[in-house]
Amino acid sequence: MVQGMFNDIAPKYDLLNHLLSADIDKIWRKKLRKKLAGDNPKMILDVASGTGDLAIELAKMPVEKIIGIDIAADMLEIGKVKVRKRGLDKKIQLQVGDSEAIDFVSEYFDAVTVAFGVRNYEDLGKGLKEMQRVLKPGGKVAVLEFSKPSTFPMKNIYWFYFKYILPVIGKMVSRHSSAYTYLPDSVAAFPEGEVFMEELRKAGFKNPVQNRLTFGIATLYIAEK
């Protein structure tokens, strides 16, 4: 279902991402990149890479290779065009891949990232364990995901926007009947905060930390192998 939905909305995905977030999503990706920069990773796996926005942001670091995987081939095709236009073909490779069955040997990458993708995993624990498997000892995982503001009035404004404004704009622009209704539902169901950090621990990661961003609209999680 998720694969088909993202393939369907692929042509309008970038437009809606930046429109509906007022471009704040770009700032969030930049924060993720800065958190990893001090470790100087050379090989990075970007899971649920979509149209490649995070991979392109990560390419600002002196990395050797960024491999982005996603189950939605149409999203990746748009990403490949963006990569070519920026002359990043040698640094970024986008390919179809399943987050819960990553097609790389164990301990291959210096860092693993995922932006706004883990809430779509069919089996969250399995996906996290796969990311831990392909990460080298001492390497870090960085997860950027939507979360839920908890204080008034941002909590009320957020849910009104997510429930009533975002689905209408999303449907009007993407012409997809349910994709932008699925978004708030998936965010509401996602085990954020300490609950998600416990999932990271259960998958074999250590020292997980969270950084709430923009009044808690998103959270950046970092953990190590």
Kinemage of the C-alpha trace (Angstrom):
@kinemage 1
@onewidth
@group {chain A} dominant
@subgroup {mainchain}
@vectorlist {calphas} color= white
{ca met a 1} P 0.000 0.000 0.000
{ca val a 2} L 2.763 2.436 0.965
{ca gln a 3} L 4.768 1.594 -2.154
{ca gly a 4} L 1.815 2.263 -4.455
{ca met a 5} L 0.843 5.459 -2.651
{ca phe a 6} L 4.305 7.021 -2.899
{ca asn a 7} L 4.648 6.036 -6.547
{ca asp a 8} L 1.289 7.717 -7.213
{ca ile a 9} L 2.217 11.020 -5.559
{ca ala a 10} L 5.846 11.063 -6.772
{ca pro a 11} L 5.378 13.852 -9.392
{ca lys a 12} L 4.042 16.287 -6.774
{ca tyr a 13} L 5.922 14.981 -3.740
{ca asp a 14} L 8.707 17.593 -3.591
{ca leu a 15} L 6.328 20.486 -4.258
{ca leu a 16} L 3.986 19.389 -1.473
{ca asn a 17} L 6.807 18.611 0.950
{ca his a 18} L 8.213 22.110 0.770
{ca leu a 19} L 4.836 23.835 0.462
{ca leu a 20} L 3.179 22.073 3.394
{ca ser a 21} L 6.199 22.501 5.671
{ca ala a 22} L 6.954 26.087 4.558
{ca asp a 23} L 10.448 24.800 3.660
{ca ile a 24} L 11.215 23.999 7.321
{ca asp a 25} L 11.940 20.410 6.238
{ca lys a 26} L 15.133 21.709 4.570
{ca ile a 27} L 16.336 23.110 7.913
{ca trp a 28} L 15.645 19.778 9.619
{ca arg a 29} L 17.715 17.862 7.054
{ca lys a 30} L 20.549 20.355 7.476
{ca lys a 31} L 20.520 19.715 11.245
{ca leu a 32} L 20.803 15.984 10.634
{ca arg a 33} L 23.776 16.514 8.340
{ca lys a 34} L 25.531 18.712 10.915
{ca lys a 35} L 25.012 16.072 13.614
{ca leu a 36} L 26.845 13.477 11.497
{ca ala a 37} L 29.536 15.781 10.096
{ca gly a 38} L 31.794 15.510 13.149
{ca asp a 39} L 32.141 11.744 12.626
{ca asn a 40} L 33.325 12.262 9.044
{ca pro a 41} L 31.466 9.239 7.576
{ca lys a 42} L 32.693 8.042 4.193
{ca met a 43} L 30.001 5.486 3.297
{ca ile a 44} L 26.380 6.390 4.101
{ca leu a 45} L 23.169 4.459 3.563
{ca asp a 46} L 20.043 6.617 3.261
{ca val a 47} L 16.993 4.421 3.840
{ca ala a 48} L 13.557 5.411 2.453
{ca ser a 49} L 15.455 7.929 0.357
{ca gly a 50} L 12.453 8.970 -1.748
{ca thr a 51} L 13.391 11.755 -4.151
{ca gly a 52} L 16.852 12.054 -2.624
{ca asp a 53} L 16.570 15.303 -0.651
{ca leu a 54} L 18.471 13.994 2.367
{ca ala a 55} L 21.090 12.236 0.229
{ca ile a 56} L 21.703 15.519 -1.611
{ca glu a 57} L 22.038 17.382 1.698
{ca leu a 58} L 24.459 14.749 3.038
{ca ala a 59} L 26.576 15.106 -0.115
{ca lys a 60} L 27.723 18.492 1.223
{ca met a 61} L 30.015 16.491 3.514
{ca pro a 62} L 33.302 15.035 2.185
{ca val a 63} L 31.780 11.560 1.759
{ca glu a 64} L 32.901 8.927 -0.715
{ca lys a 65} L 29.495 7.375 -1.405
{ca ile a 66} L 25.863 7.790 -0.411
{ca ile a 67} L 23.544 4.962 -1.375
{ca gly a 68} L 19.841 5.734 -1.162
{ca ile a 69} L 17.267 2.946 -1.163
{ca asp a 70} L 13.480 3.092 -1.398
{ca ile a 71} L 10.645 0.747 -2.369
{ca ala a 72} L 9.023 3.404 -4.599
{ca ala a 73} L 10.813 3.342 -7.970
{ca asp a 74} L 8.977 6.416 -9.288
{ca met a 75} L 10.237 8.501 -6.372
{ca leu a 76} L 13.801 7.370 -7.042
{ca glu a 77} L 13.565 8.281 -10.739
{ca ile a 78} L 12.752 11.863 -9.773
{ca gly a 79} L 15.652 11.771 -7.314
{ca lys a 80} L 18.044 10.563 -9.998
{ca val a 81} L 17.177 13.578 -12.163
{ca lys a 82} L 17.905 15.915 -9.248
{ca val a 83} L 21.207 14.154 -8.567
{ca arg a 84} L 22.295 14.438 -12.217
{ca lys a 85} L 21.381 18.130 -12.388
{ca arg a 86} L 23.645 18.782 -9.393
{ca gly a 87} L 26.524 16.765 -10.823
{ca leu a 88} L 26.422 14.319 -7.920
{ca asp a 89} L 26.209 11.100 -9.962
{ca lys a 90} L 29.565 9.805 -8.688
{ca lys a 91} L 28.736 10.531 -5.061
{ca ile a 92} L 25.054 9.486 -4.832
{ca gln a 93} L 23.553 6.214 -6.026
{ca leu a 94} L 19.789 5.694 -5.761
{ca gln a 95} L 18.326 2.210 -6.118
{ca val a 96} L 15.213 0.208 -5.293
{ca gly a 97} L 15.577 -1.510 -1.937
{ca asp a 98} L 13.571 -2.722 1.027
{ca ser a 99} L 14.307 -1.204 4.444
{ca glu a 100} L 13.449 -4.502 6.130
{ca ala a 101} L 15.726 -6.606 3.892
{ca ile a 102} L 18.694 -4.373 3.061
{ca asp a 103} L 20.758 -5.858 0.240
{ca phe a 104} L 24.216 -5.134 1.680
{ca val a 105} L 26.621 -7.150 3.774
{ca ser a 106} L 26.857 -6.541 7.511
{ca glu a 107} L 29.024 -3.695 8.858
{ca tyr a 108} L 29.329 -1.967 5.473
{ca phe a 109} L 28.349 1.652 6.229
{ca asp a 110} L 29.793 4.341 8.502
{ca ala a 111} L 26.362 5.934 9.000
{ca val a 112} L 22.747 5.096 8.233
{ca thr a 113} L 20.068 7.760 7.883
{ca val a 114} L 16.324 7.892 7.338
{ca ala a 115} L 14.136 10.992 7.064
{ca phe a 116} L 10.365 10.685 7.469
{ca gly a 117} L 10.438 6.997 6.619
{ca val a 118} L 10.501 4.834 9.753
{ca arg a 119} L 6.825 5.432 10.510
{ca asn a 120} L 6.058 3.687 7.190
{ca tyr a 121} L 7.919 0.480 8.072
{ca glu a 122} L 5.674 -2.554 8.085
{ca asp a 123} L 7.774 -4.031 10.905
{ca leu a 124} L 9.604 -1.253 12.785
{ca gly a 125} L 11.783 -3.576 14.837
{ca lys a 126} L 12.901 -5.531 11.781
{ca gly a 127} L 13.760 -2.350 9.880
{ca leu a 128} L 15.821 -0.959 12.765
{ca lys a 129} L 17.680 -4.252 13.183
{ca glu a 130} L 18.545 -4.233 9.470
{ca met a 131} L 19.972 -0.716 9.756
{ca gln a 132} L 21.981 -1.818 12.789
{ca arg a 133} L 23.266 -4.883 10.904
{ca val a 134} L 24.725 -2.957 7.959
{ca leu a 135} L 26.296 -0.291 10.206
{ca lys a 136} L 29.938 -0.574 11.235
{ca pro a 137} L 30.742 -0.751 14.966
{ca gly a 138} L 31.033 2.819 16.240
{ca gly a 139} L 28.869 4.109 13.402
{ca lys a 140} L 25.734 6.164 13.951
{ca val a 141} L 22.128 5.998 12.848
{ca ala a 142} L 20.246 9.277 12.386
{ca val a 143} L 16.460 9.201 12.211
{ca leu a 144} L 14.424 12.303 11.390
{ca glu a 145} L 10.702 11.827 11.915
{ca phe a 146} L 7.535 13.773 12.574
{ca ser a 147} L 6.423 14.011 16.182
{ca lys a 148} L 3.576 15.587 18.118
{ca pro a 149} L 3.849 18.935 19.938
{ca ser a 150} L 2.637 18.606 23.524
{ca thr a 151} L 2.190 22.195 24.733
{ca phe a 152} L -0.587 24.706 24.178
{ca pro a 153} L -1.198 26.409 21.753
{ca met a 154} L 1.161 24.674 19.293
{ca lys a 155} L -0.435 21.284 19.984
{ca asn a 156} L -3.879 22.599 18.992
{ca ile a 157} L -2.637 24.517 15.950
{ca tyr a 158} L -0.628 21.501 14.785
{ca trp a 159} L -3.483 19.022 14.942
{ca phe a 160} L -5.954 21.412 13.303
{ca tyr a 161} L -3.503 21.922 10.427
{ca phe a 162} L -2.688 18.210 10.151
{ca lys a 163} L -6.320 17.068 10.295
{ca tyr a 164} L -8.134 19.714 8.277
{ca ile a 165} L -5.759 21.853 6.179
{ca leu a 166} L -2.978 19.510 5.034
{ca pro a 167} L -5.249 16.726 3.654
{ca val a 168} L -7.260 19.211 1.589
{ca ile a 169} L -4.198 20.866 0.031
{ca gly a 170} L -2.477 17.503 -0.437
{ca lys a 171} L -5.453 15.956 -2.222
{ca met a 172} L -5.997 19.046 -4.384
{ca val a 173} L -2.369 19.178 -5.589
{ca ser a 174} L -1.481 15.474 -5.725
{ca arg a 175} L -4.894 14.238 -6.956
{ca his a 176} L -4.493 11.315 -4.572
{ca ser a 177} L -7.522 10.614 -2.416
{ca ser a 178} L -5.834 9.227 0.699
{ca ala a 179} L -2.081 9.983 0.768
{ca tyr a 180} L -2.396 13.129 2.848
{ca thr a 181} L -4.969 11.596 5.146
{ca tyr a 182} L -2.532 8.736 5.730
{ca leu a 183} L 0.178 11.229 6.787
{ca pro a 184} L -1.481 12.530 9.998
{ca asp a 185} L -2.755 9.035 10.819
{ca ser a 186} L 0.752 7.562 10.525
{ca val a 187} L 2.243 10.361 12.632
{ca ala a 188} L -0.412 9.828 15.324
{ca ala a 189} L 0.382 6.102 15.437
{ca phe a 190} L 4.184 6.436 15.504
{ca pro a 191} L 5.887 5.538 18.828
{ca glu a 192} L 7.881 8.728 19.332
{ca gly a 193} L 10.203 10.016 22.037
{ca glu a 194} L 11.353 7.632 24.748
{ca val a 195} L 9.251 4.815 23.283
{ca phe a 196} L 11.107 5.035 19.973
{ca met a 197} L 14.473 5.284 21.740
{ca glu a 198} L 13.623 2.029 23.502
{ca glu a 199} L 12.954 0.491 20.064
{ca leu a 200} L 16.443 1.619 19.032
{ca arg a 201} L 17.915 -0.054 22.125
{ca lys a 202} L 16.021 -3.270 21.423
{ca ala a 203} L 17.462 -3.247 17.881
{ca gly a 204} L 20.988 -3.190 19.318
{ca phe a 205} L 21.816 0.520 19.306
{ca lys a 206} L 23.233 2.301 22.336
{ca asn a 207} L 23.192 5.828 23.770
{ca pro a 208} L 20.130 7.055 21.857
{ca val a 209} L 19.358 10.764 22.184
{ca gln a 210} L 16.532 12.880 20.825
{ca asn a 211} L 16.434 16.497 19.731
{ca arg a 212} L 12.952 17.999 19.375
{ca leu a 213} L 12.759 20.457 16.477
{ca thr a 214} L 10.424 23.396 15.777
{ca phe a 215} L 8.139 23.149 18.834
{ca gly a 216} L 8.212 19.347 18.621
{ca ile a 217} L 6.832 19.063 15.086
{ca ala a 218} L 9.784 16.819 14.227
{ca thr a 219} L 12.397 14.943 16.239
{ca leu a 220} L 15.957 13.975 15.330
{ca tyr a 221} L 17.137 10.733 16.932
{ca ile a 222} L 20.814 9.733 17.028
{ca ala a 223} L 22.152 6.394 18.277
{ca glu a 224} L 25.353 4.365 17.889
{ca lys a 225} L 26.340 0.810 17.166
